[in-house]
Amino acid sequence: MHFPVDIPLGKSSIPAHLICETLAYFLGYRYYAYLRRKTVDVISEANRLIIFCGAAFGAIIGAHLVGVLEKPNEFKFDLVYLIANKTITGGFLGGLVAVELTKKAIGVKPSSGDLMVYPLILAMIIGRTGCFLAGLGDGTYGNATSLPWGIDFGDGVHRHPTNLYEILFWMGLWLALLLIEHRYKLADGARFKLLLSAYLVFRLLVEFIKPDYFFSFGLSVIQLVCVAGIVYYYKVFLFPKRLIKTYARTSVHLL
């Protein structure tokens, strides 16, 4: 396979990454809208829209803030540089902070994140497929490896396909959540807490095999952000039974 992968379009071509990114947003939102129609939503449509806008704003700020700080040795005050650098980890946590502040401002107490979990997973799988097809240009590849599944993204070096690792993580998490919800009824907000806490642990670990900038104490900026998020969600790890509302079997309407 030749990287980056482009889709021919007449005499020109479209980057597969762009197509996947567009599909991630479109299909993720359509899946969310579908699930909301099949769910008794205690949050009004108007408040949902306000929360959604708050989440999007926070995610954009968080993604770019952490993205530009990811490599402090290369940091520069340049508009193109600031716009081009972003990371989903910062996006998740930035969105989380913004949602909590927005909900507090409009007086909404029920969880607003549970309904977004499966659409987010779908969007991440599609998006990371685009990251893989983008090759070296996307910057989501791993370090050099001698393992048989190492992939040459175009520079002659076989590397950990960390974007594919993440796709496998999301698929595994999707299956795990379905199995959990088939047996238990989760408490309000538990589904989103499980998603974000699991992803933070995954990113904390996978960053060790990526060409990041590591401080003298052995962690990167993204890993420090992950640690902060894990500390915020410490109850998920210390008291997992609190995530379960009842042990009665329940249905998960996803089809």
C-alpha distance (Angstrom), angle and dihedral (degrees) to the residues before:
residue distance angle dihedral
M1 . . .
H2 3.80 . .
F3 3.80 118.9 .
P4 2.95 133.6 -110.2
V5 3.78 96.7 36.3
D6 3.80 115.2 -141.9
I7 3.80 128.2 -174.7
P8 3.84 112.3 -130.6
L9 3.80 114.2 -122.1
G10 3.78 111.8 179.0
K11 3.80 108.0 -65.4
S12 3.77 91.1 -16.4
S13 3.81 136.3 50.0
I14 3.79 141.1 -138.8
P15 3.83 122.1 -134.7
A16 3.79 110.0 -111.0
H17 3.79 87.0 -138.5
L18 3.81 90.9 63.0
I19 3.80 91.6 48.6
C20 3.81 92.0 49.7
E21 3.79 92.5 46.4
T22 3.80 91.2 51.4
L23 3.81 91.6 47.1
A24 3.80 90.5 48.4
Y25 3.80 91.6 57.9
F26 3.81 94.5 40.9
L27 3.80 99.5 44.3
G28 3.79 93.0 38.4
Y29 3.79 91.0 55.4
R30 3.82 93.5 43.4
Y31 3.81 89.7 51.4
Y32 3.82 89.9 49.5
A33 3.82 91.1 50.1
Y34 3.80 90.1 48.7
L35 3.81 93.0 51.2
R36 3.80 92.2 46.1
R37 3.81 90.4 55.3
K38 3.81 89.3 54.7
T39 3.80 94.6 45.0
V40 3.79 132.6 75.7
D41 3.79 97.6 -122.5
V42 3.82 114.1 -160.2
I43 3.81 90.3 -166.7
S44 3.80 114.8 83.5
E45 3.78 120.7 -119.1
A46 3.81 91.3 -114.4
N47 3.81 92.7 52.8
R48 3.81 90.6 44.5
L49 3.78 89.1 56.6
I50 3.80 92.4 48.9
I51 3.80 91.6 48.5
F52 3.81 91.0 46.3
C53 3.81 91.3 52.9
G54 3.79 90.7 47.3
A55 3.79 91.2 49.9
A56 3.81 92.1 49.3
F57 3.81 92.3 49.5
G58 3.80 92.9 47.3
A59 3.80 92.1 45.7
I60 3.81 92.2 52.7
I61 3.81 92.6 49.0
G62 3.81 93.6 44.3
A63 3.80 94.4 45.0
H64 3.81 94.1 52.4
L65 3.80 95.6 38.6
V66 3.79 94.0 54.9
G67 3.80 90.5 37.2
V68 3.81 94.7 58.7
L69 3.80 91.3 44.3
E70 3.81 92.8 48.2
K71 3.82 91.3 90.6
P72 3.82 105.5 29.3
N73 3.80 90.7 177.0
E74 3.81 89.5 64.0
F75 3.81 98.8 40.0
K76 3.79 117.1 134.0
F77 3.81 137.3 162.6
D78 3.78 97.6 -111.8
L79 3.81 123.5 132.9
V80 3.81 94.6 -141.4
Y81 3.80 90.7 48.2
L82 3.81 92.0 48.6
I83 3.81 93.0 49.2
A84 3.81 96.4 43.0
N85 3.80 96.2 52.1
K86 3.78 117.1 76.7
T87 3.77 139.4 135.9
I88 3.78 131.7 -156.9
T89 3.81 91.9 -134.7
G90 3.78 90.8 63.5
G91 3.79 88.9 43.1
F92 3.79 92.6 55.9
L93 3.80 94.7 48.0
G94 3.80 94.0 40.1
G95 3.78 89.2 51.7
L96 3.80 90.8 47.5
V97 3.80 93.1 53.7
A98 3.80 92.1 45.4
V99 3.80 92.8 49.1
E100 3.81 92.8 50.5
L101 3.81 91.2 49.8
T102 3.81 92.1 45.4
K103 3.80 93.5 49.2
K104 3.77 91.0 49.0
A105 3.81 90.6 50.5
I106 3.82 94.5 51.5
G107 3.81 96.1 36.3
V108 3.80 100.0 -113.6
K109 3.81 114.8 150.6
P110 3.86 107.1 170.3
S111 3.79 118.3 89.7
S112 3.78 114.4 -87.3
G113 3.79 96.5 -176.2
D114 3.80 102.7 66.2
L115 3.79 93.0 75.1
M116 3.82 90.5 53.3
V117 3.81 97.3 52.6
Y118 3.80 102.0 89.9
P119 3.82 94.1 37.8
L120 3.82 88.4 51.2
I121 3.80 91.0 51.5
L122 3.80 91.3 50.1
A123 3.80 91.2 48.1
M124 3.81 91.9 48.4
I125 3.81 92.6 51.1
I126 3.80 91.5 51.8
G127 3.81 92.7 42.1
R128 3.80 94.7 49.9
T129 3.80 89.1 49.3
G130 3.79 86.0 59.7
C131 3.82 90.3 48.2
F132 3.79 89.5 54.2
L133 3.80 93.0 49.1
A134 3.82 90.2 49.4
G135 3.80 90.9 65.6
L136 3.79 119.0 -166.3
G137 3.79 94.5 -10.9
D138 3.79 93.1 72.0
G139 3.81 95.1 54.7
T140 3.82 95.4 -140.9
Y141 3.82 95.8 113.3
G142 3.79 125.1 110.7
N143 3.78 137.7 -124.6
A144 3.78 124.3 -71.4
T145 3.80 114.3 -74.5
S146 3.80 139.1 -177.9
L147 3.79 92.1 -149.6
P148 3.82 113.9 122.7
W149 3.80 93.2 -115.3
G150 3.79 94.2 55.7
I151 3.81 111.6 128.5
D152 3.79 130.7 -144.8
F153 3.80 104.7 -136.4
G154 3.78 92.6 -170.6
D155 3.80 106.8 -69.6
G156 3.80 97.5 84.5
V157 3.82 93.3 -106.2
H158 3.78 121.7 115.7
R159 3.79 106.8 -134.3
H160 3.78 140.3 -178.7
P161 3.83 106.1 -89.2
T162 3.81 91.0 -135.4
N163 3.80 90.7 168.5
L164 3.80 88.5 60.8
Y165 3.80 89.8 46.2
E166 3.79 87.4 56.6
I167 3.79 92.3 49.9
L168 3.81 88.6 54.1
F169 3.80 89.3 48.2
W170 3.81 92.0 53.8
M171 3.80 92.2 47.0
G172 3.80 90.7 49.7
L173 3.80 91.8 47.7
W174 3.81 91.3 49.6
L175 3.81 90.5 52.9
A176 3.81 92.6 44.3
L177 3.80 92.5 51.7
L178 3.80 91.6 48.7
L179 3.80 90.9 51.6
I180 3.80 92.2 47.3
E181 3.80 93.0 48.6
H182 3.79 91.3 46.3
R183 3.80 88.3 62.8
Y184 3.80 105.0 27.7
K185 3.78 138.7 37.7
L186 3.78 106.1 -130.6
A187 3.78 125.0 -139.8
D188 3.78 119.6 -107.0
G189 3.80 109.2 -73.0
A190 3.82 94.5 9.0
R191 3.80 95.6 112.9
F192 3.80 93.1 57.5
K193 3.80 92.2 43.2
L194 3.80 89.7 54.2
L195 3.80 91.5 49.2
L196 3.79 97.1 49.1
S197 3.80 97.6 39.1
A198 3.83 91.2 49.3
Y199 3.80 91.6 48.6
L200 3.80 92.7 48.9
V201 3.80 90.5 53.8
F202 3.81 90.8 47.3
R203 3.81 93.0 50.5
L204 3.79 92.2 45.0
L205 3.80 89.3 57.5
V206 3.81 101.7 36.6
E207 3.82 92.5 52.0
F208 3.81 88.4 70.8
I209 3.82 89.2 71.5
K210 3.81 95.3 45.6
P211 3.82 127.2 88.4
D212 3.81 94.3 -108.1
Y213 3.76 129.9 149.4
F214 3.81 106.0 -99.9
F215 3.77 123.4 -162.3
S216 3.81 120.4 -131.7
F217 3.82 90.1 -93.8
G218 3.81 90.6 61.1
L219 3.80 105.0 -105.2
S220 3.80 133.4 103.9
V221 3.80 128.4 -137.3
I222 3.81 91.9 -100.7
Q223 3.80 90.4 50.4
L224 3.81 90.8 51.4
V225 3.80 88.6 51.8
C226 3.82 89.2 49.5
V227 3.80 91.1 50.7
A228 3.81 89.9 51.3
G229 3.81 90.3 51.5
I230 3.81 92.4 47.0
V231 3.81 90.4 51.5
Y232 3.82 89.0 50.2
Y233 3.81 89.1 53.3
Y234 3.81 95.3 40.6
K235 3.81 91.7 129.3
V236 3.81 90.1 63.5
F237 3.80 89.4 62.1
L238 3.82 99.0 36.7
F239 3.81 99.4 39.8
P240 3.84 107.8 25.3
K241 3.81 92.8 156.8
R242 3.79 89.2 67.8
L243 3.79 87.8 69.5
I244 3.80 89.9 66.4
K245 3.79 117.2 82.6
T246 3.79 98.2 -176.9
Y247 3.77 138.2 -11.0
A248 3.78 92.8 -129.2
R249 3.78 116.0 122.1
T250 3.80 111.8 -105.5
S251 3.79 138.0 -174.4
V252 3.79 124.8 -112.5
H253 3.81 110.9 -152.3
L254 3.79 104.5 -153.9
L255 3.79 102.4 134.0
